[in-house]
Amino acid sequence: MGFTSAWAISSHSDAFIAGLSPLLLPAMEADRAAQGARQRWERWQRAPLPDYETWCVPAASPARTAADAAAVESFRELTAPGDNVEEACFGRVEPDFYVVDDMWAEQERDGIFISVHSKEYAVASLFHAIGPARAALLPGWCGNFLLTSGQVRQSLPSVERALSFTDSERAAAQARDWLYYSANQEHVLDGPLRIWRTAAREGLGLCGVAVHLC
């Protein structure tokens, strides 16, 4: 079954962030607290996944053990869009709020990073590319967060540690990122840090949400 997903990090004034808080923060916390979510996170933190190119090989292949298959499925569930955030983002909690129109549509490029893909999840590919230790430095829960301007500035050093690379580290991360990019599309290894630095410099807050578009 096909789907299209989006992960976006958009910048907003603190007043706008405050207005979003009653809607999005409870949804984000509910996804974090969902049954099995913490266990899936801890499982991934304990044991790196095999290379993604082995994920779909036949089950009988020596390159794919039963334990590997279970770990991959757990990771996929961990990094897929959360049900509660999706409910909040598409008018099913607050009928007048629709994330595409109310958060993304009017943004200039400097004010948003957005990664849209068919049959893939940007957060999953980013996390696999950078690994558990770096992913643990990112605020929020699996790509979803709502931060005031002060929290953006406070979290910037951790985000820079997570998403800054030597040449060899970048090459390794790029090899583990399975997303396809068009010529003008920003990579998940680059866009989040760009928007974080811009928001910190301009005194803006940030909202990150991962959702299915269809």
C-alpha positions in Angstrom: 0.0 0.0 0.0 1.5 3.4 -1.0 1.7 6.5 1.1 3.3 9.9 1.1 4.9 11.2 4.2 6.3 14.6 5.3 8.6 15.7 8.0 8.8 19.4 8.5 10.5 21.8 10.9 9.0 25.2 10.7 10.0 28.4 12.5 7.5 30.7 14.2 7.2 33.5 16.7 6.9 32.6 20.4 3.3 33.9 20.4 2.5 31.4 17.6 4.3 28.6 19.4 2.3 29.4 22.6 -0.9 29.1 20.6 0.1 25.7 19.3 1.1 24.3 22.7 -2.3 23.2 24.0 -2.9 21.4 20.7 0.4 19.8 19.9 2.3 19.2 23.1 -0.3 16.8 24.6 -0.3 14.9 21.2 3.5 14.6 21.2 3.6 13.4 24.8 0.9 10.9 24.1 2.9 9.4 21.2 6.0 9.3 23.4 3.9 7.5 26.1 2.2 5.1 23.7 2.4 1.4 24.5 5.8 0.0 23.4 7.2 3.3 22.3 9.9 3.6 25.0 10.8 -0.1 24.7 11.3 0.4 20.9 13.5 3.4 21.6 15.6 1.6 24.2 16.0 -1.4 21.9 17.4 0.7 19.2 19.7 2.6 21.6 21.1 -0.7 22.8 21.8 -2.3 19.4 22.5 -0.6 16.0 20.6 -2.0 13.1 22.1 -3.9 10.2 22.7 -2.0 7.0 19.4 -1.0 5.4 20.3 -2.9 2.2 19.8 -6.2 4.0 16.3 -5.3 5.4 14.4 -6.7 2.5 16.5 -9.7 1.5 14.7 -13.1 1.8 14.2 -14.3 5.4 16.3 -17.4 4.8 19.4 -15.4 3.7 22.4 -15.4 6.0 22.4 -11.6 5.7 19.1 -11.4 7.6 18.5 -13.1 10.9 15.2 -13.3 12.7 16.6 -11.0 15.4 17.6 -8.5 12.7 14.1 -8.6 11.2 12.5 -8.0 14.5 14.8 -5.1 15.3 14.1 -3.5 11.9 10.3 -3.8 12.4 10.6 -2.3 15.9 12.6 0.6 14.4 10.1 1.2 11.6 7.3 1.4 14.2 9.4 3.8 16.3 10.1 6.2 13.5 6.7 6.2 11.7 4.4 9.2 12.3 2.6 9.0 15.6 -1.2 8.6 15.6 -1.8 11.4 18.1 0.3 14.0 16.3 -1.5 13.2 13.1 -4.9 13.6 14.8 -3.8 17.0 16.0 -2.3 18.1 12.7 -5.3 17.3 10.4 -8.3 18.9 12.2 -9.4 15.9 14.2 -8.7 17.6 17.6 -9.2 21.2 16.7 -11.3 21.5 13.5 -9.9 24.9 12.5 -6.3 23.7 12.5 -4.7 22.0 9.4 -0.9 21.8 9.5 -0.3 22.3 5.7 -2.4 25.5 5.6 -1.8 26.9 9.1 1.9 26.1 9.5 3.7 25.4 6.2 1.9 27.1 3.3 3.1 30.7 3.9 6.7 29.8 4.9 9.7 31.1 2.9 12.5 28.6 2.4 14.6 30.2 5.2 11.7 29.5 7.6 11.1 25.8 7.0 12.8 22.5 6.3 10.4 20.0 4.7 11.2 16.5 3.4 8.4 14.8 1.5 8.7 11.2 0.2 6.7 8.4 -1.3 6.7 5.2 0.7 9.5 6.4 2.9 9.9 8.2 6.2 12.5 11.0 6.5 12.9 10.6 10.3 13.6 6.9 9.9 16.3 7.5 7.3 17.9 10.3 9.3 18.0 8.3 12.5 19.5 5.3 10.7 22.0 7.5 9.0 23.3 9.2 12.2 22.8 6.3 14.6 21.3 6.1 18.1 23.8 8.2 20.0 23.4 11.3 17.8 19.7 10.9 17.5 19.4 10.9 21.3 20.9 14.5 21.3 17.9 15.8 19.3 15.0 17.3 21.4 11.5 16.0 21.3 10.3 12.5 20.3 11.3 11.0 16.9 11.2 14.2 14.9 8.3 15.8 16.8 8.9 18.8 19.0 7.6 22.3 19.9 10.2 24.7 21.1 10.2 28.4 22.2 13.0 30.7 20.9 14.8 30.2 24.3 14.6 26.4 24.0 15.9 26.6 20.4 19.0 28.5 21.5 19.4 26.2 24.5 19.2 23.1 22.3 21.4 24.3 19.4 24.7 23.0 20.8 23.2 19.5 21.1 21.7 19.7 17.7 25.1 20.8 16.3 26.8 17.8 17.9 24.2 15.5 16.4 24.3 16.9 12.9 27.9 18.2 12.4 30.3 15.7 10.6 33.9 15.3 9.6 34.3 14.4 5.9 34.5 10.7 6.7 31.5 10.8 9.1 29.4 12.6 6.5 30.3 10.0 3.9 29.3 7.2 6.2 26.0 8.9 7.1 25.2 9.6 3.5 25.7 5.9 2.7 23.2 5.0 5.4 20.5 7.5 4.2 18.3 5.7 1.8 16.1 8.6 0.7 16.0 9.7 -3.0 16.5 13.4 -3.5 15.6 15.5 -6.5 18.1 18.1 -7.7 16.7 21.0 -5.5 15.7 18.9 -2.5 17.4 19.5 0.8 18.9 16.5 2.5 17.9 15.4 6.0 21.5 15.6 7.0 21.5 19.3 6.2 18.1 20.9 6.5 17.4 20.5 10.3 20.7 22.1 11.4 20.2 24.9 8.9 16.7 25.8 10.2 17.9 25.5 13.8 20.7 27.9 13.3 18.5 30.3 11.5 15.8 30.2 14.1 18.4 30.7 16.9 19.8 33.7 15.1 16.5 35.3 14.5 14.9 34.6 17.9 12.2 32.2 16.6 10.7 29.0 18.0 10.5 25.7 16.0 7.8 23.1 15.4 8.8 19.7 14.1 6.1 17.2 13.0 6.1 14.0 11.0 2.8 13.0 9.3 1.3 11.1 6.4 -0.1 13.4 3.7 -2.0 10.6 2.0 
